[in-house]
Amino acid sequence: MRSILKASVAALGFAALATGAVADGHGKKLSGNLRIISDMSNPAPRAVMEGLAKEFGEKHPDLNIDLEIVDREAWKTQIRNALTANAPDVVNWYAANRMGPYVNAGLFEDISDMYENGDLPGLDAVKGAMTLDGKQWGVPYTYYQWGMYYREDMFKELGLTEPTTFEEELANCQKIVDSGKKCYAIGTKFLWTAGGWFDYLNMRTNGFDFHMQLARGEVEWTDARVRETFANWRKIIDMGGYIDDHQSYSWQEALKFMTDGEAASYLIGNFAVAPMRDAGLSDDQIDFYQFPLIDASLPQGEDAPTDTFHIPANASNKDNARAFLQFVTSADVQTKINSGDALGQLPVNAASSVDADEFLEQGFAMLSGNAKGGVAQFFDRDFPAEMASVGMEGLQEFMVFPDNLDDILERLEDARQRIYK
């Protein structure tokens, strides 16, 4: 869907952003065009993206803003063509390794000067996620914690407490299964959710450093330590911990099992909180805990994916695009768009405020104080795209057919040897 957004105020259902001066073009009024393609297609992110475009347009009434919002999954296959022919001025994408193919192909603009000259204050802590080959290729606008979201009321009914060890996690799961419910909702139709389970089980079994070595292709998939990760995973599968036919559901569709009380927990990102609330769950019914320890000697690594904006190298209106990047990363805007009633995530600007939302507060505390192992971007961002695709297919297959593990690992190892040449 394409929306043409200019200075006129439209009823987009998004509260006005910062009312003070913002560092977009150092106060300079912009003119001409700004074309944005965004994959913020789910309802809450879409409202945020439309609100950003509207607010930026109000600040620059002579600027024509063309906002196109595309399906998030479809964008993963469309982005290369979009960057090559008739490129927009700003696009959404992801940090770290997921930038690599477009950086290496010369399709993302180098904006290192914006970091160096003070155009992007408050981003020092997240600068590394935007750095490849010593240069910066975009800006982050939000990141968020992953962890175990659970039905607090169901836990109370069964006399369960938040586990801190994997043994306690499995004991809780057994009680949930014995009650006729499932322990975990998950939808693996689009594969990536299985990657989250592997990330956590591997980081807790073998540590963050080992996990990143595997992501860089430095460890064989047939390694005994990788097999140990899958052995831990199989304990959950064998006890019937996951909802049935999860390969048929998207993550949103699978959420219904949790909101309807048929499953007790969901290992997912904080973006799932808004739809849980929309489905009628109160904060008294939902809570959150950090994925429990497997090897207590290993510092805990966490998944905290970072979403980003980039300027295509072939963009036609780069000055306007740079001003938009300044605007979207400014402290006040970051506070507003990441609030609990908007994205429900964490701001990237160090001068921003974290919304008074229990899940944001828990996530901020966890990532800032109890993720000493390191912060991963997520399986399909930390692994090269081809390896991530083959890998997630294998992870989903394992969840459905765990007896296929030997064949799966051999297949993934063959792919590793081919891809990481």
MIBA-961781 format. One line per 5 residues: number of its first residue (from 1); their letters; for each residue y, x, z of N, C-alpha, C. Coordinates in steps of 0.2 Angstrom, whole numbers. Each point is the difference from the previous one (the first is absolute). Layout:
residues N
NUM = a = Y,X,Z,Y,X,Z,Y,X,Z ~ ...
This chain:
residues 421
1 = mrsil = -6,4,0,6,-4,0,6,4,0 ~ 5,-1,-4,6,4,0,6,-4,2 ~ 4,3,5,6,-3,2,6,4,-1 ~ 5,-3,-3,6,3,-1,5,-1,6 ~ 2,5,3,3,-1,7,7,4,-1
6 = kasva = 5,-4,1,7,3,-1,4,-2,7 ~ 6,0,0,4,-1,6,0,-6,3 ~ -2,-6,-3,0,-6,3,-5,-1,5 ~ 1,-3,5,-5,-1,6,-5,-5,-2 ~ -6,2,0,-5,-5,-1,-4,-2,6
11 = algfa = -3,-6,1,-4,-1,6,-6,3,-1 ~ -1,6,3,-7,3,-1,-3,1,7 ~ 2,-3,5,-3,-1,6,0,7,3 ~ 4,5,-1,0,6,3,7,1,4 ~ 0,2,6,6,1,4,4,6,-3
16 = alatg = 6,-1,1,5,6,-3,-2,6,3 ~ 0,5,-3,-1,7,2,6,3,4 ~ 0,6,0,5,3,4,7,-2,-3 ~ 5,-1,5,6,-3,-2,5,6,0 ~ -1,6,3,4,6,0,-1,3,-6
21 = avadg = 4,6,-1,0,4,-6,-7,4,0 ~ -2,0,-6,-7,3,-1,2,6,-5 ~ -5,5,1,1,6,-5,-3,-1,-7 ~ 2,-5,-3,-2,-1,-7,6,2,-5 ~ -1,6,-3,5,3,-4,6,2,3
26 = hgkkl = 0,1,7,5,2,4,6,-5,-1 ~ -1,-6,0,5,-5,0,2,-2,-7 ~ -2,4,-5,2,-1,-7,-3,-7,-2 ~ 5,-4,-4,-3,-6,-3,-3,2,-6 ~ -6,-3,-1,-4,1,-6,0,-5,-5
31 = sgnlr = -1,2,-6,0,-5,-6,-6,2,-5 ~ 0,-4,-5,-6,1,-4,-6,-3,2 ~ -6,3,-1,-6,-4,1,-4,4,5 ~ -5,-3,3,-5,2,5,-6,-4,-1 ~ -6,3,-3,-6,-3,-1,-5,2,5
36 = iisdm = -3,-4,3,-5,1,6,-6,-3,-2 ~ -6,3,0,-7,-3,0,-3,1,7 ~ -2,-5,4,-2,0,6,-7,-3,0 ~ -5,3,5,-6,-3,1,-1,-4,6 ~ 6,-1,3,0,-4,7,-1,-7,-2
41 = snpap = -6,-2,-1,-1,-7,-3,-3,-5,5 ~ -2,3,6,-2,-5,5,6,-3,3 ~ -1,-6,3,6,-4,2,6,3,4 ~ -2,3,5,5,4,5,3,6,-4 ~ -4,4,-3,3,6,-3,5,-3,-6
46 = ravme = -2,-5,-4,3,-2,-5,7,-3,2 ~ 0,-3,6,7,-3,2,4,6,2 ~ -3,5,3,4,6,2,3,4,-7 ~ -4,0,-5,2,4,-6,6,-4,-3 ~ -1,-7,0,5,-4,-3,6,0,4
51 = glake = 0,1,6,6,0,5,3,7,-1 ~ -4,5,-1,3,7,-1,5,0,-7 ~ -3,-3,-5,3,0,-6,6,-5,0 ~ 0,-5,4,6,-5,0,5,4,4 ~ -2,3,6,5,3,4,4,6,-4
56 = fgekh = -4,4,-3,3,6,-4,4,-3,-5 ~ -2,-5,-3,5,-3,-6,6,-3,3 ~ 0,-3,6,6,-2,4,5,6,1 ~ -3,5,2,4,6,1,3,3,-7 ~ -3,-1,-5,2,2,-7,1,-5,-5
61 = pdlni = 5,-5,1,0,-6,-5,0,2,-7 ~ 2,6,-2,0,1,-7,-6,3,-3 ~ -5,0,5,-7,3,-2,-5,-6,-2 ~ -3,1,-6,-5,-5,-2,-7,3,3 ~ -3,-4,4,-7,2,3,-5,-4,-3
66 = dleiv = -5,3,-3,-6,-3,-3,-6,2,4 ~ -2,-5,4,-6,1,4,-6,-4,-3 ~ -5,4,-1,-7,-2,-2,-5,1,5 ~ -3,-5,3,-5,1,5,-7,-2,-3 ~ -5,5,0,-6,0,-3,-5,0,6
71 = dreaw = -6,-2,-2,-6,-1,4,-2,7,3 ~ -1,1,6,-1,7,3,-6,3,-3 ~ -5,-4,0,-7,3,-3,1,2,-7 ~ 3,-4,-4,1,1,-7,5,6,-2 ~ 5,1,5,4,6,-1,-3,6,0
76 = ktqir = -6,1,4,-3,6,0,-3,3,-7 ~ -1,-5,-4,-2,2,-7,6,-1,-5 ~ 5,-3,2,6,-1,-5,5,6,1 ~ 0,3,5,6,5,2,1,5,-5 ~ -6,3,-3,1,6,-4,4,-2,-7
81 = nalta = -3,-6,-3,4,-3,-6,7,-1,2 ~ 1,-3,6,7,-2,1,5,6,1 ~ -3,5,2,4,6,1,1,4,-7 ~ -4,-2,-5,0,4,-6,5,-3,-5 ~ -1,-7,-1,4,-3,-5,5,-5,3
86 = napdv = 6,1,-2,5,-5,3,0,0,7 ~ 1,6,3,-1,1,7,5,-4,4 ~ -1,-3,6,5,-3,4,4,6,4 ~ 4,-2,4,4,5,4,-3,1,7 ~ -3,-4,3,-3,0,6,-7,-3,0
91 = vnwya = -5,3,3,-7,-3,1,-3,1,7 ~ -4,-4,2,-4,1,6,-6,4,-1 ~ -2,4,4,-6,4,0,-2,2,7 ~ -4,5,0,-3,3,7,2,7,1 ~ -1,2,6,2,7,2,-6,5,-1
96 = anrmg = 1,6,1,-5,6,0,-4,0,-7 ~ -6,1,1,-4,1,-6,0,-5,-6 ~ 2,-6,2,0,-5,-5,6,1,-5 ~ 5,4,3,5,1,-5,-2,6,-5 ~ -5,3,1,-2,6,-3,0,-1,-8
101 = pyvna = -4,-5,-2,-1,0,-8,7,-1,-3 ~ 5,-4,3,6,-2,-3,5,6,0 ~ -1,4,6,4,6,0,-2,5,-5 ~ -7,1,0,-2,5,-5,1,-2,-7 ~ 0,-6,-1,1,-2,-7,8,0,-2
106 = glfed = 4,1,5,7,0,-1,3,-7,-1 ~ -3,-4,4,3,-7,-1,4,-3,6 ~ 0,4,6,4,-1,5,6,5,0 ~ 6,-3,2,6,5,1,0,4,6 ~ 2,6,-1,0,5,6,7,-2,4
111 = isdmy = 0,-2,6,6,-2,3,1,4,6 ~ -3,7,0,1,4,6,7,1,2 ~ 5,0,-5,7,1,2,2,-5,5 ~ -2,-6,-1,2,-6,5,-2,2,7 ~ -6,3,1,-2,2,7,4,6,2
116 = engdl = 2,5,-5,3,6,2,8,-1,2 ~ 3,-5,-4,7,-1,1,2,-5,5 ~ -4,-3,3,1,-5,6,1,-7,-3 ~ -2,-2,-6,0,-6,-2,-5,-5,3 ~ -5,3,3,-6,-4,3,-1,2,8
121 = pglda = 5,-1,4,0,2,7,-6,-4,3 ~ -3,3,5,-5,-4,5,-7,0,-3 ~ -1,4,-6,-7,0,-3,-4,6,1 ~ 3,5,5,-4,6,0,-7,-1,2 ~ -2,-4,5,-6,-1,2,-5,-2,-5
126 = vkgam = 2,-4,-5,-4,-2,-6,1,3,-6 ~ 4,6,0,1,3,-6,-6,3,-3 ~ -5,3,4,-6,3,-2,-4,-5,-4 ~ 0,-6,1,-4,-5,-4,2,-1,-7 ~ 7,2,-1,3,0,-7,0,6,-3
131 = tldgk = -3,5,3,0,7,-3,-6,2,-4 ~ 1,3,-6,-5,3,-4,3,6,-3 ~ -4,5,0,3,6,-3,7,2,2 ~ 1,-1,7,6,2,3,6,-4,-2 ~ -1,-6,-3,5,-4,-3,-1,-7,3
136 = qwgvp = 5,-4,0,0,-7,2,1,-5,-6 ~ -5,-5,0,0,-4,-6,1,-7,1 ~ 3,-2,6,1,-7,1,2,-1,7 ~ 1,-6,3,1,-2,7,-5,-5,2 ~ -1,1,7,-4,-5,3,4,-5,2
141 = ytyyq = -3,-6,1,4,-6,3,-3,-3,5 ~ -7,1,1,-3,-3,6,-7,3,0 ~ -2,0,7,-7,2,1,-3,-4,6 ~ -6,0,1,-3,-4,4,-6,3,3 ~ -2,-3,6,-6,2,3,-6,-4,-2
146 = wgmyy = -6,3,0,-6,-3,-1,-3,0,7 ~ -5,-5,1,-4,0,6,-3,-6,1 ~ -3,-2,6,-4,-6,1,4,-5,2 ~ 1,-5,-4,3,-7,2,-6,-4,2 ~ 1,-4,6,-5,-4,3,2,-6,3
151 = redmf = -4,-5,0,1,-6,3,-1,0,8 ~ 6,1,3,0,1,7,-3,-6,4 ~ 1,-6,-2,-3,-5,3,-8,0,-1 ~ -2,2,-5,-8,0,-1,-3,6,5 ~ 4,5,0,-2,6,5,0,-3,7
156 = kelgl = 5,-3,2,0,-3,7,-6,-5,1 ~ -1,-4,-5,-6,-5,1,-6,3,1 ~ -1,6,-4,-7,4,1,0,5,5 ~ 6,1,4,1,5,5,0,7,-2 ~ 3,1,-6,0,7,-3,7,3,1
161 = teptt = 0,6,0,7,4,1,0,5,-6 ~ 6,2,-1,2,5,-5,-5,6,1 ~ -3,2,-5,-5,6,0,4,6,-1 ~ -2,6,3,3,6,-1,-5,5,-3 ~ -6,-2,0,-5,5,-3,-4,-5,-5
166 = feeel = -4,4,-5,-3,-4,-5,-6,-3,4 ~ -3,2,5,-6,-3,4,3,-7,2 ~ 6,0,3,3,-6,2,1,-5,-5 ~ 2,3,-6,2,-4,-6,-7,-4,-2 ~ -5,4,0,-7,-3,-2,-2,-5,5
171 = ancqk = 1,2,6,-3,-5,5,4,-7,0 ~ 7,1,-2,4,-6,-1,-3,-4,-6 ~ -1,4,-5,-2,-4,-6,-7,-3,1 ~ -5,3,4,-6,-4,1,1,-6,4 ~ 5,0,4,1,-7,4,3,-5,-5
176 = ivdsg = 4,2,-4,3,-4,-5,-5,-3,-5 ~ -4,4,-2,-6,-2,-5,-4,-5,4 ~ -2,2,6,-4,-5,4,3,-6,1 ~ 6,-1,0,4,-6,1,0,-5,-6 ~ -3,3,-6,0,-3,-6,6,1,-5
181 = kkcya = 4,5,2,6,1,-4,-1,7,-3 ~ 5,2,-4,0,7,-3,5,4,3 ~ -2,6,1,5,5,3,6,1,-4 ~ -1,1,-7,6,2,-4,0,-4,-7 ~ 6,-2,-1,2,-3,-6,2,6,-5
186 = igtkf = -2,0,-6,2,5,-5,-1,-3,-7 ~ 5,1,-5,-1,-2,-7,0,6,-4 ~ -6,2,-3,0,6,-4,0,-1,-7 ~ 2,-6,-2,0,-2,-8,4,5,-3 ~ 6,3,3,4,5,-4,-1,7,3
191 = lwtag = -6,1,4,-3,6,2,4,4,5 ~ 7,0,0,3,5,4,-1,-1,7 ~ -1,-6,2,-1,-2,8,-6,4,2 ~ -5,1,-4,-6,4,3,2,7,1 ~ 5,2,-4,3,7,1,3,1,7
196 = gwfdy = 3,-5,3,3,0,7,-6,1,5 ~ -5,-3,-1,-6,1,5,-3,7,-1 ~ 0,3,-6,-3,7,-1,5,5,3 ~ 7,-1,-1,5,4,3,-1,1,7 ~ 0,-6,4,-1,0,7,-6,3,3
201 = lnmrt = -6,-2,-3,-6,2,2,-1,8,-1 ~ 3,2,-6,-1,7,-1,5,4,4 ~ 6,-2,1,5,4,4,-3,0,7 ~ -3,-6,3,-2,0,7,-7,4,0 ~ -4,0,-5,-6,4,0,1,8,0
206 = ngfdf = 4,1,-5,1,7,-2,7,3,0 ~ 5,-4,2,6,3,1,5,-1,-7 ~ 6,0,2,5,-1,-6,0,6,-5 ~ -1,6,3,0,6,-5,-6,-1,-5 ~ -6,-1,3,-5,-1,-4,1,-6,-5
211 = hmqla = 3,-5,2,1,-6,-5,4,2,-6 ~ 5,4,2,5,3,-5,-4,5,-5 ~ -4,4,3,-4,5,-4,-4,-4,-5 ~ -3,-6,2,-4,-4,-4,4,-3,-6 ~ 6,-2,2,5,-3,-5,2,5,-5
216 = rgeve = 1,7,2,2,5,-5,-6,3,-4 ~ -6,-3,1,-6,2,-4,-3,6,3 ~ 1,2,6,-2,6,3,-7,0,4 ~ -2,-7,0,-7,-1,4,-4,-4,-5 ~ -6,1,0,-5,-4,-4,-1,-6,4
221 = wtdar = -1,-6,-4,-1,-6,2,-7,-1,3 ~ -5,5,-2,-7,0,3,0,4,7 ~ 6,3,2,0,4,6,-3,-5,6 ~ -3,4,5,-3,-4,5,5,-4,5 ~ 6,3,0,6,-3,4,2,-6,-3
226 = vretf = 0,-1,-7,2,-6,-3,-6,-5,1 ~ -6,2,0,-5,-4,1,0,-3,7 ~ 3,4,5,0,-3,7,6,-5,0 ~ 5,0,-4,5,-5,0,-4,-7,-3 ~ -4,1,-5,-3,-6,-2,-5,-3,4
231 = anwrk = -3,5,4,-5,-3,5,3,-4,6 ~ 6,2,2,4,-4,5,2,-6,-3 ~ 2,0,-7,2,-6,-3,-6,-5,-1 ~ -6,3,-1,-5,-5,-1,-2,-4,7 ~ 2,3,5,-2,-3,7,4,-7,0
236 = iidmg = 6,0,-3,3,-7,0,-3,-4,-5 ~ -2,2,-6,-3,-4,-6,-6,-3,3 ~ -5,5,3,-6,-3,2,0,-5,5 ~ 5,0,4,0,-6,5,4,-6,-2 ~ 1,0,-7,3,-6,-3,8,-1,2
241 = gyidd = 3,6,1,7,-1,3,5,-2,-5 ~ -1,0,-6,5,-2,-5,-1,-7,-3 ~ 5,-3,-2,-1,-7,-3,-5,1,-6 ~ -3,-5,-2,-5,0,-6,5,-1,-6 ~ -3,3,-5,3,0,-7,7,2,0
246 = hqsys = 1,5,4,7,3,0,3,3,-7 ~ -5,1,-4,2,3,-7,3,-5,-4 ~ -1,-7,2,3,-5,-4,7,-2,2 ~ 3,3,5,6,-2,3,5,6,-1 ~ 7,-2,-1,5,4,1,2,1,7
251 = wqeal = 4,4,2,1,1,7,4,-6,3 ~ 4,-3,-4,3,-7,2,-5,-5,1 ~ -5,-1,-5,-5,-5,1,-4,1,6 ~ -2,6,1,-4,2,6,4,-2,7 ~ 6,1,0,4,-2,6,-1,-6,3
256 = kfmtd = -2,-5,-5,-2,-7,3,-5,0,5 ~ -5,5,-1,-6,0,5,3,2,7 ~ 5,4,0,3,1,7,4,-5,2 ~ 4,-3,-4,5,-5,3,-4,-7,1 ~ -6,-1,-3,-4,-5,2,-4,1,6
261 = geaas = 0,6,2,-5,1,6,-7,2,-1 ~ -1,1,-7,-7,2,-2,-2,8,1 ~ 6,4,0,-1,7,1,5,2,5 ~ -1,5,4,4,2,6,5,5,-2 ~ -1,4,-5,5,6,-1,0,2,-7
266 = ylign = 6,4,-2,1,2,-7,3,7,1 ~ -3,4,-3,3,7,-1,4,0,-6 ~ 7,0,1,4,-1,-5,7,2,2 ~ 5,0,-5,7,3,1,4,-6,4 ~ 5,2,2,5,-5,4,2,-5,-5
271 = favap = 0,1,-6,2,-6,-5,-4,-6,1 ~ -6,0,3,-4,-6,1,3,-4,6 ~ 5,2,4,2,-4,5,4,-6,-2 ~ 4,1,-5,4,-6,-2,-4,-6,-3 ~ -5,2,-4,-5,-6,-2,-4,-3,6
276 = mrdag = -1,4,5,-4,-3,5,4,-5,4 ~ 7,2,1,4,-4,3,2,-6,-4 ~ 0,1,-7,1,-6,-4,-6,-5,0 ~ -6,3,1,-6,-4,1,0,-4,6 ~ 5,1,5,0,-4,6,-2,4,6
281 = lsddq = -2,6,0,-2,4,6,7,2,3 ~ 0,-1,7,5,3,4,-1,7,2 ~ 5,3,2,-1,7,3,-4,0,6 ~ -1,-5,3,-5,0,6,-7,0,-2 ~ -1,-2,-7,-7,0,-2,-2,7,-4
286 = idfyq = 5,4,-2,-1,6,-3,2,6,4 ~ -4,5,-1,2,7,3,-2,5,-4 ~ 1,6,2,-1,6,-4,-3,6,4 ~ -4,4,-2,-2,6,3,-2,6,-5 ~ 1,6,2,-1,6,-4,-8,0,-1
291 = fplid = -1,2,-6,-8,1,-2,-3,5,5 ~ -5,-2,4,-3,4,5,-3,7,-2 ~ 0,4,6,-3,6,-1,-8,0,-2 ~ -2,5,-4,-7,1,-1,-1,7,3 ~ 3,5,-2,0,7,3,6,1,4
296 = aslpq = 0,0,7,6,0,4,3,7,0 ~ -3,5,-3,3,6,-1,5,1,-6 ~ 0,-5,-4,4,0,-6,6,-4,1 ~ 6,3,-1,6,-4,0,0,-5,-5 ~ 3,-6,2,0,-6,-5,5,1,-6
301 = gedap = -3,-1,-5,4,-1,-7,0,-7,-1 ~ 6,-2,-3,1,-7,-2,2,-1,-7 ~ -1,-6,-3,2,-2,-6,7,-3,1 ~ 5,3,-4,7,-3,0,3,0,-7 ~ -3,-4,-4,3,0,-7,7,-1,-1
306 = tdtfh = 3,4,-4,7,0,-1,2,-3,-7 ~ 4,-5,-1,2,-3,-6,7,3,-2 ~ 1,1,-7,5,4,-2,4,-4,-6 ~ 6,3,-1,4,-2,-6,0,7,-4 ~ 0,0,-7,1,5,-4,5,-1,-6
311 = ipana = 3,5,-3,4,-1,-6,-5,3,-6 ~ -1,-4,-5,-4,3,-5,4,5,-4 ~ -3,5,-2,3,6,-4,4,-3,-6 ~ -3,-5,-3,3,-3,-6,5,-6,1 ~ 2,-1,7,5,-5,1,6,1,-3
316 = snkdn = 4,-6,-2,6,0,-3,6,0,4 ~ -1,-2,7,6,-1,4,-2,4,7 ~ 0,7,-1,-2,3,6,5,1,6 ~ 6,0,-2,5,-1,6,0,-6,4 ~ -1,-5,-4,-1,-7,4,-6,0,4
321 = arafl = -6,3,-3,-6,0,4,0,5,6 ~ 4,5,0,1,4,5,4,-3,6 ~ 5,-4,-2,3,-4,5,-4,-5,3 ~ -5,-3,-4,-4,-5,3,-5,3,5 ~ -2,6,-1,-5,4,4,4,2,7
326 = qfvts = 7,1,-1,3,2,6,1,-7,5 ~ 1,-5,-4,1,-7,3,-6,-2,4 ~ -6,1,-3,-6,-3,2,-3,4,6 ~ 2,7,1,-2,4,5,5,1,6 ~ 6,-4,-1,5,1,5,-3,-4,7
331 = advqt = 3,3,6,-3,-2,6,0,-8,1 ~ 6,-3,-1,1,-7,1,-5,-4,-4 ~ 0,2,-7,-5,-4,-4,-7,1,2 ~ -2,6,2,-7,2,2,-2,-5,6 ~ 5,0,5,-1,-4,6,-2,-8,-2
336 = kinsg = 4,-2,-5,0,-7,-2,-7,-2,-4 ~ -1,4,-5,-6,-1,-4,-6,1,3 ~ -1,4,5,-6,1,4,-1,-4,6 ~ 5,-5,1,-1,-4,6,-6,-4,0 ~ -2,-3,5,-6,-4,1,0,-6,-5
341 = dalgq = 6,-3,-1,1,-6,-5,1,2,-7 ~ -1,7,-1,1,2,-7,-7,3,-2 ~ 1,7,-1,-6,4,-2,-5,0,6 ~ 3,0,6,-4,1,6,-4,7,0 ~ 4,5,-1,-2,7,-1,5,4,4
346 = lpvna = -1,7,-1,4,5,3,5,3,-4 ~ 7,0,2,5,4,-4,-1,7,-1 ~ 2,3,-5,-1,7,-1,6,4,2 ~ 6,-3,0,6,3,2,0,1,8 ~ 1,6,2,0,2,7,5,-3,4
351 = assvd = 5,-3,-3,6,-3,4,-1,-7,0 ~ -5,-3,-3,-2,-7,0,-3,-2,7 ~ 0,-7,1,-3,-3,6,-6,-3,-2 ~ -5,0,5,-6,-3,-1,0,-7,3 ~ -1,-5,-4,1,-7,2,-4,-1,6
356 = adefl = 2,-5,4,-3,-2,7,-6,-5,-2 ~ -5,4,-3,-6,-4,-2,-6,4,3 ~ -5,-3,3,-5,3,4,-4,5,-4 ~ -1,-2,-6,-5,4,-5,4,6,-3 ~ 6,-1,-1,4,6,-2,1,5,5
361 = eqgfa = 1,-3,6,1,5,6,-6,3,1 ~ -6,-3,0,-6,3,1,-2,6,-5 ~ 2,-2,-7,-1,4,-5,4,6,1 ~ 7,-1,1,4,6,1,-2,5,6 ~ -2,-3,5,-3,4,6,-6,4,-2
366 = mlsgn = -4,-3,-4,-7,3,-2,2,6,-5 ~ 4,-2,-5,1,5,-5,4,6,3 ~ 5,-1,4,4,5,3,-3,4,6 ~ -5,-3,3,-2,3,6,-8,1,1 ~ -3,-3,-5,-8,0,1,-3,1,-6
371 = akggv = 3,3,-5,-3,2,-6,0,7,-2 ~ -2,4,6,1,7,-1,-5,4,-5 ~ -5,-4,-2,-4,3,-5,4,1,-7 ~ 4,-5,-2,4,0,-6,0,-7,-3 ~ 4,-1,-5,1,-6,-3,-2,0,-7
376 = aqffd = -5,-4,-2,-2,0,-6,3,-6,-4 ~ 0,0,-7,4,-5,-4,-5,-6,-1 ~ -6,1,0,-5,-5,-2,-5,3,-5 ~ -6,-2,0,-5,3,-5,2,0,-7 ~ 3,-6,-3,2,0,-7,6,3,-1
381 = rdfpa = 3,3,5,6,4,-1,-1,8,1 ~ -4,1,5,-2,7,2,-5,3,-5 ~ -4,-3,-3,-5,2,-5,3,-1,-7 ~ -1,5,-5,3,-1,-7,-3,-7,-2 ~ 4,-3,-5,-1,-7,-2,-7,-1,-3
386 = emasv = -3,5,-4,-6,-1,-2,-6,0,5 ~ 1,5,5,-5,1,5,1,-6,5 ~ 6,-3,1,1,-6,4,-4,-6,-3 ~ 1,0,-6,-3,-6,-4,-8,0,1 ~ -3,6,-2,-7,1,1,-2,-1,7
391 = gmegl = 4,3,4,-2,0,7,0,-7,3 ~ 5,-4,-1,0,-6,3,-5,-5,-3 ~ -2,1,-6,-6,-4,-3,-6,2,4 ~ -1,6,2,-6,2,4,1,-3,7 ~ 6,0,3,0,-2,7,-1,-8,0
396 = qefmv = 2,-3,-5,-1,-8,0,-8,-1,-1 ~ -3,4,-4,-7,0,-2,-4,1,7 ~ 2,5,4,-3,2,6,0,-6,5 ~ 6,-3,0,0,-6,5,-4,-6,-2 ~ -2,0,-6,-4,-6,-3,-7,2,0
401 = fpdnl = -1,7,-2,-7,2,-1,-1,7,4 ~ 0,0,6,0,7,4,-6,4,-2 ~ -5,-3,-2,-6,4,-2,1,5,-6 ~ 5,-2,-4,2,4,-6,4,6,2 ~ 1,2,6,4,6,2,-1,6,-4
406 = ddile = -7,2,0,-1,6,-4,2,0,-7 ~ -1,-5,-4,3,0,-6,7,0,-1 ~ 3,-4,5,8,0,0,3,7,1 ~ -3,3,5,3,7,2,-1,5,-6 ~ -6,-1,-3,-1,5,-6,5,-2,-6
411 = rleda = 1,-6,-1,5,-2,-5,7,2,2 ~ 2,0,6,6,2,2,1,7,0 ~ -6,4,1,1,7,0,0,2,-8 ~ -3,-3,-4,0,1,-7,8,-1,-2 ~ 3,-5,2,7,-1,-2,4,5,3
416 = rqriy = -1,2,6,4,5,3,0,7,-4 ~ -6,2,-2,-1,6,-4,4,-1,-7 ~ 0,-6,-3,3,-1,-6,8,0,1 ~ 2,-4,5,7,-1,1,4,6,2 ~ -2,3,5,3,6,3,0,7,-3
421 = k = -1,0,-7,-1,6,-3,6,4,0
